[in-house]
């Protein structure tokens, strides 16, 4: 039997606790995640340079993530405590 879901049904909304946003981006640290897509690293490096120039944001780590799926435990250990936020690059 096939079960269909009516997308127009009203459902309860979950409340989301968003992370606090910094009032001043100056001196924040970023980890960049390059996922082996073509030009991903080049785009991320340019973005890092632009963020540093405009806001003083420092690139702490450029992580090369060749696999699909979640971070490995080793990758998480490598970036833990080194950044205030993470940007993942997808290339072209």
Secondary structure, DSSP 8 states (H G I E B T S, - for coil): ------TTS-------------S--TT-EEEEEE-S-TTHHHHHHHHHHHHHHHH--EEEEEEE--SSSS--HHHHHHHTTS-SEEEEE---
